[in-house]
């Protein structure tokens, strides 16, 4: 990690606050061999016993990517009755679509697709691009959270199993990706830079989250934190057992997300998302710092590929290539440049964590 996070701090030993937090706090929840294996079995049994009389034990979000594919495999192999749910925002790569189909068919799990209204979603995405903030993909994050909780509620499922994990996602600066659940921030950007009214888009703020957590008792579970998770080993298993196809890079199961993380953020904000991923892997012990530094010597994108992607994305968003390039070249802004509920949300979530600090299932 480096000063592309504008509020990063380093101690006397040269260790940044992100790594310190990971090692001192988050690592307490990571895999510890037999101890964690026992916790994993207990968790699976808890999910099963808490789902008696229901059609499904859990809902699993499927993107066609590594994490979600592997966690679906893990859930099914441990005897859970899984309902796979995919939030379709119109940006799926062909490989991701086929991966999802293979996962559902080979594992024998039921599957639903939650399709967004493209015209409405397109305008929301354009608004975030025109706001010139790093959160260009926040509309997708919001929709995923919302649709998973809605589907779980519709089927009476009390557990949502996420592919999120400490091993590869334990570090992510707030200034790189601000809280997707801040609806004040979301609504201001849409009202200021967008067109039309939000009629069908599934929003998801902290009030919705508290409703599902506290009233409907739906829990978000991070199974990958209870296993020794290595991405290369996971890829090998998925390719062998589920006919899984690689889509070319982290989050490239979505053409838009891949473009945003590999090129847009790097070009506009000098944010290299690989730094956060590699730092997480270093702290998890799956890669050395020297190996990570060698990777960072390479470009996060291929210019020829980017040129094609800009043309494709511009056309799909209904703007010209020149307009897309003008958006990319706009001066960068951050979440604190616009109205937001950062302080209020921090208070709410800090209070929640204190009250429910023994609730390990929801900790991430």
Secondary structure, DSSP 8 states (H G I E B T S, - for coil): --TTSTT--B-TTS-BHHHHHHHHTGGGGS--THHHHHHHHHHHHHHHHTTTTSS-SEEEE--SSHHHHHHHHHHHHTT--EEEEEEE-S-B-HHHHHHHHHHHHHHT-EEEEEE--HHHHHHHHHHHHHHT-S-TTHHHHHHHHHHHHHHHHHHT--EEE----HHHHS---TTTS--TT-HHHHHHHHHHH--S--SS-----HHHHHIIIIIS--EEE-GGGGS---HHHHHHHHHHHH-----SSTTTTBHHHHHIIIIIHHHHH---THHHHHHHHHHHTSS-HHHHHHHHTS-SS-HHHHHHHHHHHHHHHT--HHHHHHHHTS----GGGS---HHHHHHHHHHHHHHTTT-GGG--
